[in-house]
């Protein structure tokens, strides 16, 4: 059970703690008012069964790469194909390394979008574990592992690790070509990824973020009490949450609950977070931000440390 799932349960200790100590409706209005007039980038075409989560992961992946943040540590050698977990890890390596190499090339965002889409699949599996959202991708990977193409895929990934492959045209890459056949992506989705990520990184707010002290995917000490809690990134003591949504008006309450819980779960005050912010790629990189002092004014606490001690006492009395 992660903090995200805890917060979906109104009877959980974390949810009850938030309800008892914060005026979240008032805070939601404050955040939402900062971006109410911002235009939203919407996908074109048919939206039924649209891959919202994969596209969101793909856009986040581009943001991290623009910060020169490594996608993950690659393995030293090709792992044995003994389970679906090993198969997905191999594709993590292939997609991550392909993107790292492609950064120095002069392709357009639309050409990048194809790689970003499949990196988004890998991102979701890597960060979220084996979830239903990515079950179809895992079935494809298992199917591919038992096909005649697999030996070519293995050879390609070894070349990727050694930096011997250039370009991102899927027709020139056995593993990506196989994925393109088994998991086809519409041009509308690729256009959406390109437009959204371009708009996000063109915003002055993103330029300021790239200039700051950047901590990717911070893990909070109190995560052990809720089964996991890690944020998107911290820049100069501001905790950012990326929300790739066409309905920002619906997210403020949930985003606040999540980010306040993260700060409270930073039980040793390792990151000394003094502000919370939501970064909105689909709203052209708009940012809604509130200082922690302002947020605490709508709470029963006077300091960040008071808040951290209070949640620790509720979740783990022995450590209070």
Number of C-alpha atoms within 10 A of each C-alpha: 10 14 23 17 12 17 19 12 13 12 11 14 16 22 18 14 16 20 14 11 15 19 16 19 12 12 19 19 13 16 22 18 11 14 17 12 9 13 12 16 17 15 19 11 11 9 12 6 6 12 14 15 16 23 25 24 25 26 29 22 23 26 20 16 16 13 15 12 15 14 19 12 10 16 11 7 10 16 12 9 16 9 10 15 16 14 18 21 19 25 21 23 23 23 25 27 23 21 22 16 16 17 13 9 13 10 12 9 18 17 16 22 25 25 21 28 24 25 28 23 25 27 24 20 23 15 11 11 11 15 11 10 15 17 12 12 19 21 13 14 23 17 12 18 19 11 11 9 14 17 13 13 22 20 13 19 25 18 14 19 19 10 13 11 18 14 16 20 13 16 11 12 18 19 24 23 17 20 18 15 10 15 14 10 15 10 14 14 22 21 17 20 27 22 21 25 25 20 17 24 19 12 16 12 15 20 13 10 17 17 11 12 12 16 16 17 14 16 17 21 18 23 18 13 15 18 13 16 23 20 19 16 18 23 18 16 17 22 25 23 20 21 20 23 19 17 12 18 15 12 14 20 17 14 19 22 19 20 20 21 24 24 26 24 27 25 22 14 15 10 18 15 20 17 22 23 20 23 20 22 29 29 26 22 24 21 21 19 19 18 13 17 15 12 21 19 14 16 18 13 17 12 13 21 16 13 22 23 18 19 21 20 13 15 18 14 11 8 10 12
